[in-house]
């Protein structure tokens, strides 16, 4: 496994739902420190590698987010089954009989979201999705006391179990938490790409926390760093699988990074978007223009921070978003890294002023 895949595996295999990002942050810190002039962290846990401009005073923020969707343990019943609540957006139809990791103070335990055998379900019951409030996690114990002895407590985080995997076509990469360890990996690689270069924009490249529960960490990070421009790097929707229609949205794996015209939280800043389009054309980097009317990314918080920060979201098409397993294309990822790297190289104070106006 090469260095890029090793980094991707370490980031996606790590467990870190919103509010529990510390293990992912430690991994991120190890990659950012060698390629940064300094590290900056906010009080909620966001982490950024800083590069100082050779000339110029303007600042660009590149932000992925450390957190993934998952669950939190809320109760342990008398028989040792765990009740839980979602952290982030889930569709209950993807959850039953899925393997889960429960991170306790004593270590990580294996569990499974239980399901009834079809033999005991009526025809009507088979048609109805099970409500999340009626689900439970089985960790393989016989009592509440045994679960507590194993280290389980209310408040523990729960994450899907999926080992990082290269698929049949090695460009197709399967993992949990691509949303948004993709953005974490990209933020690291951009700094690696410019490690030996002088740039003319101050750069903060890293990741926020608690994006999946309302873009909370992005507010804090932008107020800490006070950027002049911001790029939220996050996954987008892949419309190229059965049951998904490309007439309903733009996003095909292998056709390049996504640049969002708008989403539910931000209208991509027109001046910045036009600059990105010019950079992509000059560097022959394929891009796809996407519009997502529902949901949002950290650009939704970046752009309304301080006195206003022109912001755009850049991502890659992702299959099976907000489920236990997701798939992205390595070529799309590399093109996204190249695009954001070239944007950094293209900026200086005068260009920032031109974009803002």
C-alpha positions in Angstrom: 0.0 0.0 0.0 1.5 3.3 -1.1 1.8 6.4 1.2 -1.4 8.0 -0.1 -3.5 4.9 0.5 -1.8 4.4 3.9 -2.9 8.0 4.9 -6.4 7.4 3.6 -6.7 4.1 5.5 -5.4 5.7 8.8 -7.9 8.5 8.5 -11.0 6.5 7.5 -10.4 3.6 9.9 -10.2 5.9 12.8 -13.4 6.4 14.8 -14.6 10.0 15.4 -18.2 11.1 15.4 -19.2 14.7 16.0 -17.8 15.8 19.4 -15.4 12.8 19.6 -12.9 13.8 16.9 -9.8 13.5 19.1 -8.3 10.3 17.6 -8.7 11.6 14.1 -7.2 14.9 15.2 -4.1 13.1 16.5 -3.6 11.3 13.1 -4.2 14.6 11.3 -1.7 16.4 13.5 1.0 13.8 12.7 0.6 14.5 8.9 0.2 18.3 9.2 3.1 19.1 11.5 6.0 18.3 9.1 4.6 20.4 6.3 3.4 23.5 8.3 5.0 26.6 9.6 2.9 26.2 12.7 -0.3 24.4 13.8 -3.4 26.3 15.0 -6.2 24.6 16.9 -9.5 26.1 18.1 -11.1 25.3 21.5 -13.6 22.8 20.0 -10.8 20.8 18.3 -10.5 22.1 14.8 -6.9 21.8 13.5 -5.1 23.6 10.7 -1.6 23.7 9.3 -0.4 27.2 8.6 1.9 28.3 5.8 3.0 32.0 5.7 3.0 33.9 2.5 6.3 35.0 1.0 4.6 38.3 0.2 1.1 39.4 1.0 -1.3 39.7 3.9 -4.4 37.8 2.7 -5.4 34.4 4.0 -7.1 31.4 2.4 -8.8 28.8 4.6 -9.1 25.2 3.3 -11.3 23.1 5.6 -12.4 19.5 5.6 -14.1 18.2 8.7 -12.8 15.6 11.1 -16.2 14.2 12.2 -18.2 11.3 10.7 -21.8 10.3 11.3 -22.5 7.7 13.9 -24.4 7.1 17.1 -24.2 7.7 20.9 -25.1 5.1 23.5 -28.1 6.4 25.6 -29.1 3.4 27.7 -28.1 -0.2 28.6 -31.1 -2.4 29.3 -31.2 -5.2 31.9 -30.1 -7.8 29.3 -27.1 -5.8 28.1 -28.6 -4.5 24.9 -27.6 -0.9 24.0 -30.1 1.8 23.0 -28.7 4.7 21.0 -29.4 7.9 19.2 -28.1 9.1 15.8 -25.3 11.8 15.6 -25.7 13.2 12.1 -28.2 12.2 9.4 -29.1 8.5 8.9 -31.6 6.7 6.8 -32.9 3.8 9.0 -33.2 1.4 6.1 -29.4 1.1 5.9 -28.8 0.2 9.5 -30.2 -3.2 10.5 -27.7 -6.1 10.9 -24.8 -3.8 10.4 -21.6 -4.3 12.4 -20.7 -1.4 14.8 -17.7 -0.3 16.9 -18.4 1.0 20.4 -15.5 3.1 21.6 -15.2 2.8 25.4 -12.7 4.0 27.9 -11.4 0.4 28.0 -11.2 0.0 24.2 -13.3 -0.7 21.1 -16.0 -3.3 21.4 -17.8 -5.0 18.5 -21.5 -5.0 18.2 -24.3 -5.4 15.7 -27.6 -3.6 15.3 -30.1 -6.4 15.9 -32.9 -7.4 13.5 -35.8 -9.9 13.6 -35.7 -12.9 11.3 -38.1 -12.5 8.4 -39.8 -15.8 9.5 -41.5 -14.0 12.4 -42.6 -10.9 10.5 -46.0 -10.4 9.0 -46.2 -9.4 5.3 -47.2 -5.9 6.4 -44.3 -5.6 8.9 -41.8 -6.6 6.2 -42.8 -3.5 4.2 -42.3 -1.0 7.0 -38.8 0.3 8.0 -37.9 -0.1 11.6 -37.8 3.2 13.5 -34.4 4.1 15.0 -35.9 4.4 18.4 -36.8 0.8 18.3 -33.4 -0.5 17.3 -30.7 -1.8 19.7 -27.1 -2.9 19.5 -26.0 -6.4 20.6 -22.5 -6.5 22.0 -22.6 -10.2 22.9 -23.3 -10.1 26.7 -26.0 -11.5 28.9 -26.7 -8.6 31.3 -26.3 -4.9 32.0 -23.7 -5.7 34.6 -21.6 -7.6 32.0 -21.9 -4.7 29.5 -20.8 -2.2 32.2 -17.9 -4.4 33.2 -16.8 -4.4 29.6 -16.6 -0.6 29.8 -19.8 0.5 28.1 -21.4 3.7 29.4 -24.1 6.1 28.2 -22.4 8.7 26.1 -20.0 6.3 24.4 -19.6 6.8 20.6 -20.7 4.2 18.1 -19.4 4.0 14.5 -19.9 1.7 11.6 -17.3 -1.0 11.0 -15.8 -1.0 7.5 -12.1 -1.6 6.8 -10.5 0.6 4.0 -10.6 -1.5 0.8 -9.3 -1.2 -2.7 -12.1 -2.6 -4.9 -11.9 -4.6 -8.2 -10.9 -1.5 -10.1 -8.2 -0.1 -7.8 -9.3 3.4 -8.4 -12.5 2.6 -6.5 -11.9 3.0 -2.8 -14.4 1.7 -0.2 -14.3 2.9 3.4 -16.5 4.3 6.2 -16.2 8.0 7.0 -15.2 9.3 3.5 -17.6 12.0 4.7 -15.3 13.7 5.4 -11.9 12.2 5.8 -11.7 12.9 2.1 -11.4 16.6 3.0 -8.9 15.8 5.7 -6.6 13.9 3.3 -6.9 16.7 0.7 -6.0 19.4 3.2 -2.9 17.4 4.1 -1.8 16.7 0.5 -2.2 20.4 -0.5 0.3 21.3 2.2 2.6 18.5 1.1 2.5 19.7 -2.5 3.7 23.2 -1.6 6.1 22.2 1.1 9.2 23.3 -0.9 7.5 26.3 -2.5 7.0 30.0 -1.7 3.3 31.0 -1.9 1.8 34.5 -1.9 -1.2 33.7 0.2 -1.3 32.9 3.9 -2.7 29.4 4.0 -4.7 27.6 6.8 -5.3 24.0 5.6 -6.9 21.5 7.9 -10.2 20.4 9.3 -13.1 21.5 11.5 -15.2 19.6 14.0 -19.0 19.0 14.4 -19.9 19.7 10.8 -22.4 16.8 10.7 -24.5 18.4 13.5 -24.8 21.9 12.1 -21.5 23.3 10.8 -20.6 24.2 14.4 -16.8 23.9 14.2 -16.6 25.9 11.0 -18.0 28.9 12.8 -15.3 28.7 15.5 -12.5 28.0 13.0 -13.4 30.9 10.7 -13.6 33.3 13.7 -10.2 32.0 14.9 -8.4 32.2 11.5 -10.2 35.2 10.0 -9.7 34.2 6.4 -10.3 36.4 3.3 -11.4 33.4 1.2 -12.5 29.9 2.1 -12.9 26.5 0.4 -14.9 23.8 2.1 -13.7 20.4 0.9 -16.3 17.8 1.3 -17.9 14.9 -0.6 -20.8 15.3 -3.0 -23.4 13.1 -4.5 -22.7 10.5 -7.1 -25.6 10.1 -9.5 -24.3 7.2 -11.5 -25.7 4.2 -9.8 -29.0 2.3 -10.5 -32.0 4.2 -9.1 -30.1 7.5 -9.2 -30.6 9.7 -12.3 -28.1 12.1 -13.7 -30.9 14.2 -15.0 -31.6 15.0 -11.3 -28.1 16.1 -10.5 -24.5 16.3 -11.7 -21.9 14.0 -10.3 -20.3 11.0 -12.1 -17.4 9.1 -10.6 -14.3 9.4 -12.7 -15.3 12.7 -14.4 -13.5 15.0 -12.0 -14.0 17.0 -8.8 -17.3 18.7 -8.0 -17.5 22.5 -7.7 -20.8 23.5 -6.0 -22.7 26.3 -7.6 -24.9 26.3 -4.5 -26.1 24.0 -1.7 -28.7 24.4 1.1 -26.3 26.6 3.1 -24.2 28.7 0.6 -24.3 30.2 -2.8 -20.8 29.7 -4.2 -19.2 33.1 -4.4 -19.4 34.1 -8.0 -16.1 35.9 -8.2 -14.2 33.0 -6.5 -16.1 30.4 -8.6 -15.0 32.2 -11.9 -11.4 32.2 -10.7 -11.6 28.5 -9.9 -13.0 27.8 -13.4 -10.1 29.8 -15.0 -7.6 27.8 -12.9 -9.1 24.5 -13.9 -9.1 25.5 -17.6 -5.5 26.7 -17.5 -4.2 23.6 -15.7 -6.5 21.2 -17.7 -8.2 19.8 -14.6 -11.6 18.3 -15.3 -14.4 19.7 -13.1 -18.1 19.1 -12.7 -20.5 21.9 -11.8 -23.1 20.7 -9.2 -26.0 22.2 -7.4 -27.5 20.5 -4.3 -30.6 22.1 -2.9 -30.6 20.1 0.3 -28.0 19.8 3.0 -24.9 22.0 3.3 -21.2 22.1 3.9 -18.9 24.1 6.1 -18.9 26.9 3.5 -22.4 27.7 4.9 -20.7 28.8 8.1 -17.5 30.1 6.6 -19.2 32.6 4.4 -21.2 34.4 7.1 -18.3 34.6 9.7 -16.6 37.8 10.7 -17.5 40.4 8.0 -18.2 37.8 5.3 -15.9 35.4 3.7 -16.3 34.5 0.0 -16.6 30.7 0.0 -16.9 27.8 -2.4 -17.3 24.1 -1.8 -15.2 21.6 -3.7 -15.6 17.8 -3.5 -15.8 14.5 -5.3 -18.8 12.3 -6.2 -19.4 9.7 -3.4 -21.6 6.7 -3.6 -23.7 5.6 -0.6 -23.2 8.8 1.4 -24.4 8.8 5.0 -24.4 5.0 5.4 -22.2 2.4 6.8 -20.0 2.1 3.7 -19.1 4.6 0.9 -17.1 4.6 -2.3 -15.1 7.2 -4.1 -12.8 7.3 -7.1 -9.1 7.9 -6.6 -8.7 9.8 -9.8 -11.4 12.2 -8.7 -9.6 12.6 -5.4 -6.2 13.3 -7.1 -7.8 15.8 -9.5 -9.4 17.6 -6.5 -6.0 17.8 -4.8 -4.4 19.2 -7.9 -7.2 21.7 -8.3 -7.0 23.1 -4.8 -3.2 23.1 -4.9 -3.3 25.2 -8.1 -5.8 27.6 -6.6 -3.4 28.2 -3.7 -0.5 28.8 -6.2 -2.7 31.2 -8.2 -3.6 33.6 -5.3 -2.0 36.8 -4.0 -3.3 40.0 -2.5 -4.3 41.6 -5.8 -6.0 38.5 -7.0 -8.0 38.2 -3.7 -9.1 41.8 -4.0 -10.2 41.1 -7.6 -12.2 38.1 -6.5 -13.9 39.9 -3.6 -14.9 42.8 -5.8 
